[in-house]
Structures are given as C-alpha cells and as structure tokens.
C-alpha cells in the first residue's frame, strides 16, 4: 500500500512539474534565462512562428517570412524566430539581411546551432569564407550531428582554397547551383529547431 502511495506521489509531482514547465515556457528573452510566463501576446508570437515554420517547410518563403516577421513584431527578442528569419532570407537570396537576423539571434542566445549555421550560409554567399568556417565550427560545437553545418564548412573551405589559389583578391561567391542546396539545408535547420521547440 505504501508503494502505491509513493507511485501516486511521484506521478502527481511529475504532473505538477510538467504543468509549471508548460505554463512557464521561456520565450527567448535576449540574454535573460528567466522564464517569461505565457501571456496571450507570447502565445500569438509562438503561433506566428509555428505558421512560418510550416509555410517554410512547404516552400512558401515569402509567406513564411511574413509570419516570422509577425512573430517578431509581437516578441522582438524571440531567438528561434530570428533564426528562422535568417534561414528564410538565405533561401530568398537576401544574404546581408540573413546575416543580420542570424547575428541578432546569436546575440539573444549563442547556443542555437541553427543560428550559427544560418550565419555561416550567409557569409559563404557574401564571400566571407573564413568567417563562414568559424561560424560552421560554432554550430558543430553545439550540435556535432548537424550535417548542414558540415556541408557549409566543407563548401566554405573549398571556396577559400580556390580564392586563395586563383586570385589575390577573393572575388568568388558560392556557385549559383549551390544556392538552392544551401537554402534547403538552412530551412531544414529552421524546421528542425521548430520541431525541437514544439516538443
């Protein structure tokens, strides 16, 4: 009988902990690890973020960007939304804007591997290969299984070697044929982050 009471107590404790975690989900406050309790406004930001993730996974990048911007208008320091924005902008070929969004995400939370990946992708397309390699390495330090970061690092390494051997002034950008591949990998990183966030 006593064993049953311990099991009941353990189950109740788990339910209470789960409830607290669900009600006090942190919605990334820049540089702040204190949870922000869920309000209607934060829930609206999460809904817009989730809609943006779904639209991006369907290849509707302009609509995905609009939903992600909506999330950020509600919660400007929502680092997962900033990361997603960077990935979408990379796919759309807006690399400087993608870099800015990735940097903002990293400023809010430097432990999001996809933010570092999106930063690396933008830097490759901007011709900043060494910085891209460094950012890919940061992504891999956080998540060593992130295949897209390995691919981006390999590409940046090859482009850096080619630019060093062919010209004293690096002028080579990522080949246009690789833009959709890198973009798809960046969106895959956003969708993976979205799936982690929903769990």
Secondary structure as UniProt FT lines:
FT   HELIX           2..23
FT   TURN            30..31
FT   HELIX           40..57
FT   TURN            58..59
FT   HELIX           61..74
FT   TURN            76..77
FT   HELIX           79..91
FT   TURN            92..93
FT   HELIX           95..108
FT   TURN            110..111
FT   HELIX           113..125
FT   TURN            126..127
FT   HELIX           129..142
FT   TURN            144..145
FT   HELIX           147..166
FT   HELIX           176..198
//
